[in-house]
């Protein structure tokens, strides 16, 4: 099992596309950590675990470090 870290800054349209691409993967033994600026609504059911971290006003490198902890 491994973790995919996705830091995002106000790119909702790309984030949804990214999550859909992950859903279509054949390997299913992973989970996703999203680091976003604002709360998001995940209406679809995904076949992997998603951990959402909401962090405002920090840059991308800090978001990646936050997810690695």
C-alpha positions as CSV (number, residue, x, y, z in Angstrom):
1,X,0.0,0.0,0.0
2,X,1.2,3.5,-0.7
3,X,0.0,7.1,-0.4
4,X,-0.5,9.5,-3.3
5,X,-0.1,13.1,-2.1
6,X,-2.0,15.8,-4.1
7,X,-1.4,19.4,-3.0
8,X,-3.8,21.8,-4.7
9,X,-4.4,25.5,-4.7
10,X,-7.8,26.5,-6.2
11,X,-7.6,24.1,-9.1
12,X,-11.0,22.3,-8.6
13,X,-11.5,21.4,-12.2
14,X,-8.1,19.7,-12.3
15,X,-8.5,18.0,-9.0
16,X,-11.7,16.3,-10.1
17,X,-10.0,15.1,-13.3
18,X,-7.1,13.8,-11.2
19,X,-9.4,11.9,-8.8
20,X,-11.3,10.3,-11.8
21,X,-8.0,9.2,-13.3
22,X,-7.0,7.5,-10.1
23,X,-10.4,5.8,-9.8
24,X,-9.9,4.2,-13.2
25,X,-6.5,2.6,-12.2
26,X,-6.4,-1.1,-12.1
27,X,-4.1,-1.2,-9.0
28,X,-6.4,-0.5,-6.0
29,X,-4.1,-0.8,-3.0
30,X,-3.4,2.9,-2.3
31,X,-4.9,5.9,-0.6
32,X,-4.9,9.5,-1.4
33,X,-4.0,12.6,0.7
34,X,-5.5,15.8,-0.7
35,X,-4.2,19.1,0.7
36,X,-6.6,21.8,-0.4
37,X,-7.2,25.5,0.4
38,X,-10.9,25.2,1.0
39,X,-13.3,22.4,2.0
40,X,-14.4,20.3,-1.0
41,X,-17.4,18.2,-1.5
42,X,-16.6,14.7,-2.8
43,X,-20.0,13.6,-4.1
44,X,-18.8,10.5,-6.0
45,X,-17.8,7.3,-4.3
46,X,-14.2,6.3,-4.9
47,X,-12.7,2.9,-4.6
48,X,-9.8,4.1,-2.5
49,X,-9.4,5.9,0.8
50,X,-9.2,9.7,0.6
51,X,-7.8,11.8,3.5
52,X,-8.5,15.5,3.0
53,X,-6.4,18.2,4.8
54,X,-7.7,21.7,4.6
55,X,-4.8,24.2,5.0
56,X,-5.2,27.9,4.1
57,X,-2.5,30.4,3.1
58,X,0.5,28.1,2.9
59,X,2.6,27.4,-0.2
60,X,2.9,24.1,-2.1
61,X,6.1,22.9,-0.4
62,X,4.6,23.4,3.0
63,X,1.6,21.5,1.9
64,X,3.7,18.5,0.7
65,X,5.6,18.5,4.0
66,X,2.3,18.6,5.9
67,X,1.1,15.5,4.1
68,X,4.3,13.6,4.7
69,X,3.9,13.8,8.4
